[in-house]
């Protein structure tokens, strides 16, 4: 499975020195990976925002939507 190009998502950012340069939800210190770990564990997007202070439902939905849109694209083979 190809890696997603998170640089194409306006909902996230990677800043050197901020959470070790991990992809985080823009304007937060919340790693994108943490969102998906919690979703995989069975939490809803609303539950994720409820337990992480300052996180907005729209931010979580935006990263989910980015993944969905990325999966809708035709694969490019080398």
DRENTOR-882595 format. One record per residue: x, y, z of N, C-alpha, C in turn; residue number from 0. Coordinates in Angstrom, 1 decimal. Example, Ala and Ser with C-alpha at 12.3 -4.5 7.8 and 13.67 -1.06 7.14 Angstrom:
BEGIN
{n_east->13.2 n_north->-5.7 n_up->7.8 ca_east->12.3 ca_north->-4.5 ca_up->7.8 c_east->13.2 c_north->-3.3 c_up->7.8 num->0};
{n_east->12.8 n_north->-2.2 n_up->7.1 ca_east->13.7 ca_north->-1.1 ca_up->7.1 c_east->12.9 c_north->0.0 c_up->7.9 num->1};
//
This chain:
BEGIN
{n_east->0.8 n_north->-1.2 n_up->0.0 ca_east->0.0 ca_north->0.0 ca_up->0.0 c_east->0.9 c_north->1.2 c_up->0.0 num->0};
{n_east->0.6 n_north->2.2 n_up->-0.9 ca_east->1.5 ca_north->3.4 ca_up->-1.0 c_east->1.2 c_north->4.3 c_up->0.2 num->1};
{n_east->2.2 n_north->5.1 n_up->0.6 ca_east->2.0 ca_north->6.0 ca_up->1.7 c_east->1.2 c_north->7.2 c_up->1.2 num->2};
{n_east->0.5 n_north->7.8 n_up->2.1 ca_east->-0.2 ca_north->9.0 ca_up->1.8 c_east->0.7 c_north->10.2 c_up->1.8 num->3};
{n_east->0.5 n_north->11.2 n_up->0.9 ca_east->1.3 ca_north->12.4 ca_up->0.9 c_east->0.6 c_north->13.4 c_up->1.7 num->4};
{n_east->0.9 n_north->13.4 n_up->3.0 ca_east->0.2 ca_north->14.3 ca_up->4.0 c_east->0.5 c_north->15.8 c_up->3.6 num->5};
{n_east->1.5 n_north->16.1 n_up->2.9 ca_east->1.8 ca_north->17.5 ca_up->2.5 c_east->0.7 c_north->18.0 c_up->1.7 num->6};
{n_east->-0.1 n_north->17.2 n_up->1.1 ca_east->-1.2 ca_north->17.6 ca_up->0.2 c_east->-2.5 c_north->17.9 c_up->1.0 num->7};
{n_east->-2.5 n_north->17.7 n_up->2.3 ca_east->-3.7 ca_north->17.9 ca_up->3.1 c_east->-3.6 c_north->19.2 c_up->3.9 num->8};
{n_east->-4.5 n_north->20.1 n_up->3.6 ca_east->-4.5 ca_north->21.4 ca_up->4.3 c_east->-4.8 c_north->21.3 c_up->5.8 num->9};
{n_east->-5.2 n_north->20.2 n_up->6.3 ca_east->-5.7 ca_north->20.0 ca_up->7.6 c_east->-4.5 c_north->19.6 c_up->8.6 num->10};
{n_east->-3.3 n_north->19.4 n_up->8.0 ca_east->-2.2 ca_north->18.9 ca_up->8.8 c_east->-0.9 c_north->19.8 c_up->8.5 num->11};
{n_east->0.0 n_north->19.6 n_up->9.4 ca_east->1.3 ca_north->20.3 ca_up->9.2 c_east->2.4 c_north->19.5 c_up->9.9 num->12};
{n_east->3.6 n_north->19.7 n_up->9.4 ca_east->4.8 ca_north->19.1 ca_up->10.0 c_east->5.8 c_north->20.2 c_up->10.2 num->13};
{n_east->6.1 n_north->20.5 n_up->11.4 ca_east->7.0 ca_north->21.6 ca_up->11.7 c_east->8.2 c_north->21.0 c_up->12.5 num->14};
{n_east->9.4 n_north->21.2 n_up->11.9 ca_east->10.6 ca_north->20.7 ca_up->12.7 c_east->10.6 c_north->21.2 c_up->14.1 num->15};
{n_east->10.9 n_north->20.4 n_up->15.0 ca_east->10.9 ca_north->20.8 ca_up->16.4 c_east->9.6 c_north->20.7 c_up->17.1 num->16};
{n_east->8.5 n_north->20.5 n_up->16.4 ca_east->7.2 ca_north->20.4 ca_up->17.0 c_east->6.8 c_north->19.0 c_up->16.9 num->17};
{n_east->6.7 n_north->18.3 n_up->18.0 ca_east->6.3 ca_north->16.9 ca_up->18.1 c_east->7.3 c_north->16.1 c_up->17.2 num->18};
{n_east->8.6 n_north->16.5 n_up->17.3 ca_east->9.6 ca_north->15.8 ca_up->16.5 c_east->9.4 c_north->15.8 c_up->15.0 num->19};
{n_east->8.6 n_north->16.8 n_up->14.5 ca_east->8.4 ca_north->16.9 ca_up->13.1 c_east->7.3 c_north->16.0 c_up->12.6 num->20};
{n_east->6.6 n_north->15.3 n_up->13.5 ca_east->5.5 ca_north->14.4 ca_up->13.1 c_east->4.4 c_north->15.2 c_up->12.4 num->21};
{n_east->3.6 n_north->14.5 n_up->11.6 ca_east->2.4 ca_north->15.2 ca_up->11.0 c_east->1.4 c_north->15.4 c_up->12.1 num->22};
{n_east->1.0 n_north->16.6 n_up->12.3 ca_east->0.0 ca_north->16.9 ca_up->13.4 c_east->-1.2 c_north->17.7 c_up->12.8 num->23};
{n_east->-2.3 n_north->17.7 n_up->13.5 ca_east->-3.4 ca_north->18.5 ca_up->13.0 c_east->-3.0 c_north->19.9 c_up->13.1 num->24};
{n_east->-3.3 n_north->20.7 n_up->12.1 ca_east->-2.8 ca_north->22.1 ca_up->12.0 c_east->-3.2 c_north->22.9 c_up->13.2 num->25};
{n_east->-2.2 n_north->23.6 n_up->13.8 ca_east->-2.5 ca_north->24.4 ca_up->14.9 c_east->-2.6 c_north->23.7 c_up->16.3 num->26};
{n_east->-2.2 n_north->22.4 n_up->16.2 ca_east->-2.2 ca_north->21.6 ca_up->17.5 c_east->-0.9 c_north->20.8 c_up->17.6 num->27};
{n_east->-0.8 n_north->20.1 n_up->18.7 ca_east->0.3 ca_north->19.2 ca_up->18.8 c_east->-0.2 c_north->17.7 c_up->18.7 num->28};
{n_east->-1.4 n_north->17.5 n_up->18.2 ca_east->-2.0 ca_north->16.2 ca_up->18.1 c_east->-1.5 c_north->15.5 c_up->16.8 num->29};
{n_east->-0.7 n_north->14.4 n_up->17.0 ca_east->-0.2 ca_north->13.7 ca_up->15.8 c_east->-1.4 c_north->13.0 c_up->15.1 num->30};
{n_east->-1.4 n_north->13.0 n_up->13.8 ca_east->-2.4 ca_north->12.4 ca_up->13.0 c_east->-2.5 c_north->10.9 c_up->13.4 num->31};
{n_east->-1.3 n_north->10.3 n_up->13.6 ca_east->-1.3 ca_north->8.9 ca_up->14.0 c_east->-2.1 c_north->8.6 c_up->15.2 num->32};
{n_east->-2.1 n_north->9.5 n_up->16.2 ca_east->-2.8 ca_north->9.3 ca_up->17.4 c_east->-4.3 c_north->9.3 c_up->17.1 num->33};
{n_east->-4.8 n_north->10.1 n_up->16.2 ca_east->-6.2 ca_north->10.1 ca_up->15.8 c_east->-6.6 c_north->8.7 c_up->15.3 num->34};
{n_east->-5.8 n_north->8.2 n_up->14.4 ca_east->-6.1 ca_north->6.9 ca_up->13.8 c_east->-6.0 c_north->5.7 c_up->14.7 num->35};
{n_east->-5.0 n_north->5.8 n_up->15.6 ca_east->-4.9 ca_north->4.8 ca_up->16.7 c_east->-6.1 c_north->4.7 c_up->17.5 num->36};
{n_east->-6.7 n_north->5.8 n_up->17.9 ca_east->-7.9 ca_north->5.9 ca_up->18.7 c_east->-9.1 c_north->5.4 c_up->17.9 num->37};
{n_east->-9.2 n_north->5.8 n_up->16.6 ca_east->-10.3 ca_north->5.3 ca_up->15.8 c_east->-10.3 c_north->3.8 c_up->15.6 num->38};
{n_east->-9.1 n_north->3.3 n_up->15.4 ca_east->-8.9 ca_north->1.8 ca_up->15.3 c_east->-9.3 c_north->1.1 c_up->16.6 num->39};
{n_east->-9.1 n_north->1.8 n_up->17.7 ca_east->-9.4 ca_north->1.2 ca_up->19.0 c_east->-10.9 c_north->1.2 c_up->19.2 num->40};
{n_east->-11.7 n_north->1.8 n_up->18.3 ca_east->-13.1 ca_north->1.8 ca_up->18.4 c_east->-13.8 c_north->3.1 c_up->18.8 num->41};
{n_east->-13.0 n_north->4.1 n_up->19.0 ca_east->-13.5 ca_north->5.4 ca_up->19.4 c_east->-14.2 c_north->6.1 c_up->18.2 num->42};
{n_east->-15.2 n_north->6.8 n_up->18.4 ca_east->-15.8 ca_north->7.7 ca_up->17.4 c_east->-14.9 c_north->8.9 c_up->17.2 num->43};
{n_east->-15.1 n_north->9.7 n_up->16.1 ca_east->-14.4 ca_north->10.9 ca_up->16.0 c_east->-14.8 c_north->11.9 c_up->17.1 num->44};
{n_east->-16.1 n_north->11.9 n_up->17.5 ca_east->-16.5 ca_north->12.8 ca_up->18.6 c_east->-15.8 c_north->12.4 c_up->19.9 num->45};
{n_east->-15.7 n_north->11.1 n_up->20.2 ca_east->-15.0 ca_north->10.7 ca_up->21.4 c_east->-13.6 c_north->11.1 c_up->21.4 num->46};
{n_east->-12.9 n_north->11.0 n_up->20.2 ca_east->-11.5 ca_north->11.5 ca_up->20.2 c_east->-11.4 c_north->13.0 c_up->20.5 num->47};
{n_east->-12.3 n_north->13.8 n_up->20.0 ca_east->-12.3 ca_north->15.2 ca_up->20.3 c_east->-12.7 c_north->15.5 c_up->21.8 num->48};
{n_east->-13.5 n_north->14.6 n_up->22.3 ca_east->-13.9 ca_north->14.8 ca_up->23.7 c_east->-12.7 c_north->14.6 c_up->24.7 num->49};
{n_east->-11.8 n_north->13.6 n_up->24.4 ca_east->-10.8 ca_north->13.3 ca_up->25.3 c_east->-9.5 c_north->14.1 c_up->25.1 num->50};
{n_east->-9.3 n_north->14.7 n_up->23.9 ca_east->-8.2 ca_north->15.5 ca_up->23.6 c_east->-8.5 c_north->17.0 c_up->23.6 num->51};
{n_east->-8.1 n_north->17.7 n_up->24.6 ca_east->-8.5 ca_north->19.1 ca_up->24.8 c_east->-8.0 c_north->20.0 c_up->23.6 num->52};
{n_east->-8.9 n_north->20.8 n_up->23.1 ca_east->-8.6 ca_north->21.7 ca_up->22.1 c_east->-8.7 c_north->21.2 c_up->20.7 num->53};
{n_east->-9.0 n_north->19.9 n_up->20.6 ca_east->-9.2 ca_north->19.3 ca_up->19.3 c_east->-10.6 c_north->19.5 c_up->18.8 num->54};
{n_east->-10.8 n_north->19.8 n_up->17.6 ca_east->-12.1 ca_north->20.1 ca_up->17.0 c_east->-12.6 c_north->18.9 c_up->16.1 num->55};
{n_east->-13.9 n_north->18.6 n_up->16.1 ca_east->-14.4 ca_north->17.5 ca_up->15.3 c_east->-14.1 c_north->17.7 c_up->13.8 num->56};
{n_east->-14.2 n_north->19.0 n_up->13.4 ca_east->-13.9 ca_north->19.3 ca_up->12.0 c_east->-12.5 c_north->18.9 c_up->11.6 num->57};
{n_east->-11.5 n_north->19.0 n_up->12.5 ca_east->-10.1 ca_north->18.6 ca_up->12.2 c_east->-10.0 c_north->17.1 c_up->12.0 num->58};
{n_east->-10.7 n_north->16.4 n_up->12.9 ca_east->-10.6 ca_north->14.9 ca_up->12.8 c_east->-11.3 c_north->14.5 c_up->11.5 num->59};
{n_east->-12.5 n_north->15.1 n_up->11.2 ca_east->-13.2 ca_north->14.7 ca_up->10.0 c_east->-12.4 c_north->15.1 c_up->8.7 num->60};
{n_east->-11.6 n_north->16.2 n_up->8.8 ca_east->-10.8 ca_north->16.6 ca_up->7.6 c_east->-9.7 c_north->15.6 c_up->7.3 num->61};
{n_east->-9.1 n_north->15.0 n_up->8.3 ca_east->-8.0 ca_north->14.0 ca_up->8.0 c_east->-8.7 c_north->12.7 c_up->7.5 num->62};
{n_east->-9.8 n_north->12.4 n_up->8.1 ca_east->-10.5 ca_north->11.2 ca_up->7.6 c_east->-10.9 c_north->11.4 c_up->6.1 num->63};
{n_east->-11.5 n_north->12.5 n_up->5.8 ca_east->-11.9 ca_north->12.8 ca_up->4.5 c_east->-10.7 c_north->12.8 c_up->3.5 num->64};
{n_east->-9.5 n_north->13.3 n_up->3.9 ca_east->-8.3 ca_north->13.3 ca_up->3.1 c_east->-8.0 c_north->11.8 c_up->2.7 num->65};
{n_east->-8.0 n_north->10.9 n_up->3.7 ca_east->-7.7 ca_north->9.5 ca_up->3.5 c_east->-8.7 c_north->8.9 c_up->2.5 num->66};
{n_east->-10.0 n_north->9.2 n_up->2.7 ca_east->-11.0 ca_north->8.7 ca_up->1.8 c_east->-10.8 c_north->9.2 c_up->0.4 num->67};
{n_east->-10.5 n_north->10.5 n_up->0.2 ca_east->-10.3 ca_north->11.0 ca_up->-1.1 c_east->-9.1 c_north->10.4 c_up->-1.8 num->68};
{n_east->-8.1 n_north->10.2 n_up->-0.9 ca_east->-6.8 ca_north->9.6 ca_up->-1.5 c_east->-7.1 c_north->8.2 c_up->-2.0 num->69};
{n_east->-8.0 n_north->7.4 n_up->-1.3 ca_east->-8.3 ca_north->6.1 ca_up->-1.7 c_east->-9.1 c_north->6.0 c_up->-3.0 num->70};
{n_east->-9.8 n_north->7.1 n_up->-3.3 ca_east->-10.6 ca_north->7.2 ca_up->-4.5 c_east->-9.8 c_north->7.4 c_up->-5.8 num->71};
{n_east->-8.6 n_north->7.7 n_up->-5.6 ca_east->-7.7 ca_north->8.0 ca_up->-6.8 c_east->-7.3 c_north->6.7 c_up->-7.4 num->72};
{n_east->-7.1 n_north->6.8 n_up->-8.7 ca_east->-6.5 ca_north->5.6 ca_up->-9.5 c_east->-5.1 c_north->5.4 c_up->-9.0 num->73};
{n_east->-4.7 n_north->4.2 n_up->-8.8 ca_east->-3.3 ca_north->3.9 ca_up->-8.4 c_east->-2.3 c_north->4.3 c_up->-9.6 num->74};
{n_east->-1.2 n_north->4.8 n_up->-9.2 ca_east->-0.1 ca_north->5.0 ca_up->-10.2 c_east->1.0 c_north->4.0 c_up->-10.0 num->75};
{n_east->1.2 n_north->3.3 n_up->-11.1 ca_east->2.3 ca_north->2.2 ca_up->-11.1 c_east->3.5 c_north->2.7 c_up->-11.8 num->76};
{n_east->4.6 n_north->2.3 n_up->-11.2 ca_east->5.9 ca_north->2.7 ca_up->-11.8 c_east->6.3 c_north->1.6 c_up->-12.8 num->77};
//
